[in-house]
Amino acid sequence: MAGPKRGRKGLSVFRAAVLGAVQGPTELLPVSSSAHLRIVPWLAGWDLEGEVSASDRKTFEVAV
């Protein structure tokens, strides 16, 4: 198993779990669940733009 890429933090397990916990229930509601993956980090003050590449963020959104 390969380790994380050097120079890039990536998405922590805690943050991924929080985003997954928000994404799951919002899939059942008539609201934009993808927007929650943007709003929660913004409200929490997480800088995902600097930690995770755009393609990796999109892959995470699709996987969740």
C-alpha positions in Angstrom: 0.0 0.0 0.0 1.4 3.3 -1.0 1.7 6.2 1.4 0.4 9.7 1.0 2.0 12.0 -1.6 4.6 14.2 -0.1 3.9 17.9 0.0 0.1 17.4 0.1 -1.9 16.9 3.2 -4.9 15.3 1.7 -8.3 14.8 3.4 -8.0 13.5 6.9 -10.1 10.5 8.0 -12.0 12.7 10.5 -12.9 15.3 7.9 -13.9 12.5 5.4 -16.1 10.9 8.1 -17.8 14.2 8.9 -18.5 14.9 5.2 -19.8 11.4 4.7 -22.1 11.7 7.8 -23.5 14.9 6.3 -23.8 13.6 2.8 -25.7 10.4 3.7 -28.8 11.9 5.3 -28.9 14.8 2.8 -29.3 12.3 -0.1 -32.8 11.5 1.3 -33.9 15.1 1.5 -35.0 17.3 -1.5 -31.9 19.6 -1.1 -28.6 19.7 -2.9 -26.5 17.2 -1.0 -23.4 18.2 -3.0 -23.7 21.7 -1.7 -23.3 20.4 1.8 -19.9 19.1 0.9 -18.9 22.7 0.1 -20.8 24.4 2.9 -19.6 22.2 5.9 -15.9 22.8 5.3 -16.6 26.5 4.8 -18.5 26.7 8.1 -15.8 24.7 9.9 -13.0 26.8 8.5 -11.3 24.0 6.7 -9.1 24.9 3.8 -9.8 22.0 1.5 -8.8 24.0 -1.6 -5.2 24.0 -0.4 -5.2 20.5 1.0 -7.0 18.5 -1.7 -6.8 18.9 -5.5 -9.9 19.6 -7.4 -9.9 16.2 -9.1 -9.5 14.4 -5.8 -12.3 16.4 -4.3 -14.6 15.5 -7.2 -13.6 11.8 -6.8 -14.4 12.0 -3.1 -17.8 13.6 -3.8 -18.7 10.9 -6.3 -17.5 8.1 -4.0 -19.5 9.4 -1.1 
